[in-house]
Amino acid sequence: YLCYFSSMRTSITVEEFVKYFKEIAPLKRGFDFLDEHVIITDENANILYANRAVEKNTGFPLSEVIGKTPADLWGGNMPKEFYEKMWHTIKTEKKPFVGEVQNKRKDGTAYWQEIHISPVLDKQGSVKFFIGVEPNITDRKKRDQFKEQFISALSHQLRNPLIAIRWVLEDLLKDGVPDKERLEAAYRENKILSDLVRDLLILARVENGSLESETIRLDEELERATASVREKHPAINFTFRKELGAVPLKTVRSLALQVFLNIIHNAAEHADKEHGEVKIKLQKTEESITFSSYNNGPPIPESFRSLIFSKVPSTTGAGLGLFIAKMICEHLGWQISFETGEKGTTFFVVIPL
């Protein structure tokens, strides 16, 4: 520690630091057992001590951390106003500061921390050190984002079918005469609403993590899923090609099937209207299983490609199929992507082994 201290940009003396280090030695042993990121810096944010969780959290070895500032390593990613407020609170007002920051690991991966920084004052009331306890809240931020998306999907997608059903029923009650076309319109809107509720419940099950894994035969499940979609689209030519035999996979069956059913159904919906084709493939390497679903319809418009896995606006009358597929894949640790062009569109799901 003294070797690193000798090269630090700090105003305290070696004697002061030796005294300081002896005083925190008992604390240091306790801090090293904590799972939460803890650092102690001088008044200029040069790191004097970091516990082992810092190395795990940031990816920087402790040998690279001591003597540097958080901004030199993992910090500096928030707006300028955030840091101005933080420094004013801890250095000018000499009060503790609590906030949420997005930092970057040594490999460039972004993560979130909740920072609790407290100034340590000397007898004259001057700031000598800062102690920061900074738990990783990345998972919590993801859950919060999920809830925001869930509520947004509910508010945007639920409103229109309910209003449409109400208008149709009000008209029928006003006329006093059954109208088949308007009854059929109410039925269609009700079906959209029922499908939406089903989709939202699936998303809720993804979020609460209450589902258990089991071993399934992926090849057999895909055959059944393809047959199910074929019944709804008898004019489409479906093919299912697998380059391997039995494909056992341990996963959450209901969620996995929802991914494949949504993708295959989407392929059938967007295949060529006159000579529709959907081609399902299942391939395997030493590292992964790859599912692909091709349709020979027109390419996805350029303006829509970046939104393909987002919540679909309710004005289109579409559901949340690909949005749900994306959410489930992220939950299961799978990768979902697509390619589109004049010859058609293919969606891929890569399942790491």
C-alpha positions as CSV (number, residue, x, y, z in Angstrom):
1,Y,0.0,0.0,0.0
2,L,2.8,2.4,0.8
3,C,4.4,1.7,-2.6
4,Y,1.2,2.8,-4.3
5,F,0.8,5.7,-1.9
6,S,4.2,7.2,-2.8
7,S,3.0,7.8,-6.3
8,M,-0.5,9.1,-5.5
9,R,-1.6,12.7,-6.1
10,T,-2.5,13.4,-2.5
11,S,-1.8,16.1,0.1
12,I,-1.5,14.0,3.2
13,T,1.8,12.9,4.6
14,V,3.2,9.4,4.7
15,E,3.0,9.6,8.6
16,E,-0.7,10.5,8.4
17,F,-1.4,7.7,6.0
18,V,0.5,5.1,8.2
19,K,-1.6,6.3,11.2
20,Y,-4.8,6.1,9.1
21,F,-3.9,2.7,7.8
22,K,-3.4,1.3,11.2
23,E,-6.7,2.7,12.3
24,I,-8.6,1.1,9.5
25,A,-6.8,-2.2,9.6
26,P,-9.6,-3.9,11.7
27,L,-12.2,-2.4,9.4
28,K,-10.3,-3.6,6.4
29,R,-10.6,-7.2,7.4
30,G,-14.3,-6.8,7.8
31,F,-14.7,-5.0,4.5
32,D,-13.0,-7.8,2.6
33,F,-15.7,-10.2,3.6
34,L,-18.5,-7.9,2.3
35,D,-20.1,-8.6,-1.1
36,E,-20.6,-4.9,-1.6
37,H,-18.1,-2.6,-3.2
38,V,-16.3,-0.5,-0.6
39,I,-13.6,2.1,-1.2
40,I,-11.8,4.7,0.9
41,T,-10.3,7.8,-0.8
42,D,-8.5,10.9,0.1
43,E,-10.1,14.3,-0.3
44,N,-9.3,14.3,-4.0
45,A,-10.9,10.9,-4.7
46,N,-7.5,9.0,-5.0
47,I,-8.3,5.5,-3.8
48,L,-6.4,4.5,-0.6
49,Y,-8.2,1.3,0.0
50,A,-10.6,-1.0,-1.9
51,N,-12.1,-4.3,-0.7
52,R,-12.1,-7.5,-2.8
53,A,-15.6,-6.9,-4.0
54,V,-14.3,-3.9,-6.0
55,E,-12.1,-6.2,-8.1
56,K,-15.1,-8.6,-8.7
57,N,-17.5,-5.7,-9.4
58,T,-15.3,-3.6,-11.8
59,G,-13.0,-6.2,-13.3
60,F,-9.9,-4.1,-12.3
61,P,-7.3,-5.9,-10.2
62,L,-6.6,-4.1,-6.9
63,S,-3.0,-3.4,-8.1
64,E,-4.5,-1.1,-10.7
65,V,-7.1,0.5,-8.4
66,I,-4.9,1.9,-5.5
67,G,-3.8,5.4,-6.3
68,K,-6.3,6.0,-9.1
69,T,-9.7,7.7,-8.9
70,P,-13.0,6.0,-9.8
71,A,-13.2,8.4,-12.8
72,D,-9.8,7.1,-14.0
73,L,-11.2,3.5,-14.0
74,W,-14.9,2.8,-14.0
75,G,-16.6,6.1,-13.5
76,G,-17.3,9.4,-15.4
77,N,-20.3,8.1,-17.4
78,M,-23.0,10.2,-15.8
79,P,-24.0,13.8,-16.8
80,K,-21.7,16.6,-15.7
81,E,-24.5,18.0,-13.4
82,F,-24.6,14.7,-11.5
83,Y,-21.0,15.0,-10.4
84,E,-21.2,18.7,-9.7
85,K,-24.1,18.0,-7.3
86,M,-22.2,15.0,-5.7
87,W,-19.0,17.0,-5.1
88,H,-20.9,20.0,-3.8
89,T,-22.7,17.7,-1.3
90,I,-19.7,15.8,0.0
91,K,-17.0,18.4,-0.2
92,T,-18.6,21.8,0.2
93,E,-21.6,20.9,2.4
94,K,-19.6,18.0,4.0
95,K,-22.8,15.8,4.0
96,P,-23.3,12.2,2.9
97,F,-24.5,11.7,-0.7
98,V,-26.7,8.9,-2.1
99,G,-27.3,8.4,-5.8
100,E,-27.4,5.9,-8.7
101,V,-24.6,5.8,-11.3
102,Q,-23.9,3.8,-14.4
103,N,-20.3,2.6,-14.5
104,K,-18.2,0.5,-16.8
105,R,-16.2,-2.6,-16.0
106,K,-12.7,-3.0,-17.4
107,D,-14.1,-5.0,-20.3
108,G,-16.5,-2.2,-21.2
109,T,-19.6,-3.8,-19.8
110,A,-22.0,-1.3,-18.3
111,Y,-23.5,-1.8,-14.8
112,W,-25.4,0.2,-12.2
113,Q,-24.4,1.0,-8.6
114,E,-26.1,2.8,-5.8
115,I,-23.4,5.0,-4.2
116,H,-23.4,6.0,-0.6
117,I,-20.5,8.4,0.0
118,S,-19.7,9.9,3.4
119,P,-17.0,12.5,4.1
120,V,-14.6,11.9,7.1
121,L,-13.6,15.2,8.7
122,D,-10.5,16.0,10.9
123,K,-10.6,18.0,14.2
124,Q,-10.7,21.3,12.3
125,G,-13.7,20.2,10.2
126,S,-11.8,19.7,7.0
127,V,-12.5,16.8,4.7
128,K,-9.6,14.2,4.9
129,F,-11.2,11.0,3.5
130,F,-14.3,9.7,1.8
131,I,-15.8,6.3,2.4
132,G,-17.9,4.9,-0.4
133,V,-20.2,1.8,-0.1
134,E,-21.5,1.1,-3.5
135,P,-23.8,-2.0,-4.0
136,N,-24.3,-3.3,-7.5
137,I,-28.0,-2.6,-8.5
138,T,-27.9,-3.8,-12.1
139,D,-30.5,-6.5,-11.5
140,R,-32.8,-4.1,-9.7
141,K,-32.5,-1.6,-12.6
142,K,-33.5,-4.3,-15.0
143,R,-36.5,-5.2,-12.9
144,D,-37.5,-1.5,-12.8
145,Q,-37.1,-1.2,-16.5
146,F,-39.2,-4.4,-17.0
147,K,-42.0,-2.9,-14.8
148,E,-42.0,0.3,-16.8
149,Q,-42.3,-1.6,-20.0
150,F,-45.0,-3.8,-18.6
151,I,-47.0,-0.8,-17.4
152,S,-46.5,1.0,-20.8
153,A,-47.6,-2.1,-22.7
154,L,-50.6,-2.4,-20.5
155,S,-51.6,1.3,-20.9
156,H,-51.1,1.5,-24.7
157,Q,-52.4,-1.9,-25.7
158,L,-55.3,-2.4,-23.4
159,R,-57.1,0.9,-23.9
160,N,-58.1,0.6,-27.6
161,P,-59.8,-2.8,-27.6
162,L,-61.8,-1.8,-24.5
163,I,-63.0,1.4,-26.1
164,A,-63.9,-0.3,-29.4
165,I,-65.9,-3.0,-27.6
166,R,-67.7,-0.3,-25.6
167,W,-68.6,1.7,-28.7
168,V,-70.0,-1.4,-30.5
169,L,-72.1,-2.4,-27.5
170,E,-73.4,1.1,-27.0
171,D,-74.5,1.3,-30.6
172,L,-76.2,-2.1,-30.4
173,L,-78.0,-1.1,-27.2
174,K,-79.0,2.2,-28.8
175,D,-80.5,0.6,-31.9
176,G,-82.1,-2.3,-30.1
177,V,-81.5,-4.5,-33.1
178,P,-78.9,-7.3,-33.3
179,D,-76.2,-6.4,-35.9
180,K,-74.1,-9.4,-37.0
181,E,-71.2,-7.3,-38.4
182,R,-70.9,-5.2,-35.3
183,L,-71.2,-8.2,-33.1
184,E,-68.3,-9.8,-35.1
185,A,-66.3,-6.6,-34.6
186,A,-66.9,-6.8,-30.8
187,Y,-65.8,-10.4,-30.9
188,R,-62.6,-9.5,-32.8
189,E,-61.8,-6.8,-30.3
190,N,-62.5,-9.1,-27.4
191,K,-60.1,-11.7,-28.9
192,I,-57.4,-9.1,-29.2
193,L,-58.0,-8.1,-25.6
194,S,-57.9,-11.8,-24.4
195,D,-54.6,-12.4,-26.3
196,L,-53.1,-9.3,-24.8
197,V,-54.0,-10.4,-21.3
198,R,-52.5,-13.8,-22.0
199,D,-49.3,-12.1,-23.2
200,L,-49.1,-9.8,-20.2
201,L,-49.5,-12.7,-17.9
202,I,-46.6,-14.5,-19.6
203,L,-44.4,-11.4,-19.1
204,A,-45.4,-11.3,-15.4
205,R,-44.3,-14.9,-15.0
206,V,-41.0,-14.1,-16.6
207,E,-40.5,-11.3,-14.1
208,N,-41.3,-13.1,-10.9
209,G,-39.1,-16.0,-11.7
210,S,-41.6,-18.5,-10.3
211,L,-41.3,-21.1,-13.1
212,E,-39.2,-24.3,-12.8
213,S,-36.9,-25.8,-15.4
214,E,-37.4,-29.3,-16.9
215,T,-35.7,-31.3,-19.6
216,I,-37.6,-31.3,-22.9
217,R,-37.1,-32.8,-26.4
218,L,-36.7,-29.6,-28.3
219,D,-37.0,-31.3,-31.7
220,E,-40.4,-32.8,-30.7
221,E,-41.7,-29.6,-29.2
222,L,-40.8,-27.7,-32.4
223,E,-42.6,-30.3,-34.5
224,R,-45.7,-29.8,-32.4
225,A,-45.4,-26.0,-32.5
226,T,-45.0,-26.0,-36.3
227,A,-48.1,-28.3,-36.6
228,S,-50.1,-26.0,-34.4
229,V,-49.3,-22.9,-36.5
230,R,-49.9,-24.8,-39.7
231,E,-53.5,-25.5,-38.7
232,K,-54.1,-21.8,-38.4
233,H,-52.4,-21.1,-41.8
234,P,-53.3,-24.0,-44.1
235,A,-52.3,-22.1,-47.2
236,I,-48.6,-21.8,-46.1
237,N,-46.1,-24.4,-47.0
238,F,-44.2,-25.4,-43.8
239,T,-41.0,-27.4,-43.7
240,F,-39.0,-28.4,-40.6
241,R,-35.4,-29.5,-41.1
242,K,-33.2,-30.8,-38.3
243,E,-29.6,-31.8,-38.8
244,L,-29.5,-33.9,-35.7
245,G,-31.5,-36.4,-33.8
246,A,-32.9,-36.0,-30.4
247,V,-32.2,-32.6,-28.8
248,P,-32.7,-32.7,-25.0
249,L,-32.7,-29.2,-23.4
250,K,-33.2,-28.2,-19.8
251,T,-35.3,-25.0,-19.7
252,V,-38.6,-23.5,-18.6
253,R,-40.9,-25.3,-21.0
254,S,-43.8,-22.8,-21.1
255,L,-41.5,-19.8,-21.7
256,A,-39.3,-21.6,-24.3
257,L,-42.4,-22.7,-26.3
258,Q,-43.8,-19.2,-26.2
259,V,-40.6,-17.9,-27.9
260,F,-40.8,-20.5,-30.7
261,L,-44.6,-20.3,-31.2
262,N,-44.4,-16.5,-31.5
263,I,-41.5,-16.6,-34.0
264,I,-43.2,-19.3,-36.2
265,H,-46.5,-17.6,-36.0
266,N,-44.9,-14.3,-37.0
267,A,-43.2,-16.0,-40.0
268,A,-46.5,-17.4,-41.2
269,E,-48.2,-14.0,-40.8
270,H,-45.6,-12.3,-43.0
271,A,-44.9,-15.0,-45.6
272,D,-45.8,-14.3,-49.2
273,K,-49.6,-13.9,-49.6
274,E,-49.9,-16.2,-52.7
275,H,-47.1,-18.7,-52.3
276,G,-46.2,-18.5,-48.6
277,E,-43.3,-20.6,-47.3
278,V,-42.0,-21.0,-43.8
279,K,-38.8,-23.0,-43.2
280,I,-37.8,-24.1,-39.7
281,K,-34.3,-25.4,-39.0
282,L,-32.6,-26.8,-35.9
283,Q,-28.8,-26.9,-36.0
284,K,-26.2,-27.7,-33.3
285,T,-22.5,-27.0,-32.7
286,E,-20.3,-27.8,-29.7
287,E,-21.2,-24.5,-28.1
288,S,-24.8,-23.9,-29.0
289,I,-28.1,-24.9,-30.5
290,T,-29.5,-22.6,-33.2
291,F,-33.1,-22.4,-34.1
292,S,-34.1,-20.5,-37.3
293,S,-37.4,-19.5,-38.9
294,Y,-37.5,-18.2,-42.5
295,N,-40.4,-16.7,-44.4
296,N,-40.4,-15.7,-48.0
297,G,-42.4,-12.5,-47.5
298,P,-41.2,-8.9,-48.2
299,P,-38.3,-7.5,-46.3
300,I,-38.9,-5.7,-43.0
301,P,-39.0,-1.9,-43.7
302,E,-35.8,-0.1,-42.8
303,S,-37.6,2.3,-40.5
304,F,-39.1,-0.6,-38.5
305,R,-36.0,-2.8,-38.1
306,S,-34.7,-1.1,-35.0
307,L,-38.1,-1.4,-33.3
308,I,-38.7,-5.1,-34.2
309,F,-38.4,-6.3,-30.6
310,S,-40.1,-3.3,-29.1
311,K,-43.7,-2.9,-27.9
312,V,-45.8,-2.7,-31.1
313,P,-48.1,0.4,-31.1
314,S,-51.7,-0.6,-30.5
315,T,-52.8,1.2,-33.6
316,T,-51.4,-1.7,-35.7
317,G,-53.7,-4.2,-34.0
318,A,-50.6,-6.4,-33.4
319,G,-49.8,-8.2,-30.2
320,L,-46.6,-8.3,-28.2
321,G,-45.2,-11.5,-29.7
322,L,-41.6,-10.5,-30.6
323,F,-41.3,-8.2,-27.6
324,I,-42.2,-11.2,-25.4
325,A,-39.8,-13.4,-27.3
326,K,-37.0,-11.0,-26.7
327,M,-37.8,-10.6,-23.0
328,I,-37.9,-14.4,-22.5
329,C,-34.7,-14.9,-24.4
330,E,-32.9,-12.4,-22.2
331,H,-34.4,-14.1,-19.1
332,L,-33.2,-17.5,-20.3
333,G,-29.7,-16.3,-21.4
334,W,-30.5,-16.9,-25.1
335,Q,-29.7,-14.6,-28.1
336,I,-32.4,-13.6,-30.6
337,S,-31.7,-11.8,-33.9
338,F,-33.0,-11.5,-37.5
339,E,-31.8,-11.0,-41.0
340,T,-34.1,-9.5,-43.7
341,G,-33.8,-8.8,-47.4
342,E,-35.5,-9.2,-50.8
343,K,-35.4,-13.0,-50.5
344,G,-37.2,-13.0,-47.2
345,T,-36.7,-12.8,-43.4
346,T,-35.1,-15.2,-41.0
347,F,-35.2,-15.1,-37.2
348,F,-32.5,-16.8,-35.2
349,V,-32.5,-18.0,-31.5
350,V,-29.1,-19.2,-30.3
351,I,-29.2,-21.3,-27.1
352,P,-25.7,-21.6,-25.4
353,L,-24.9,-25.1,-24.2
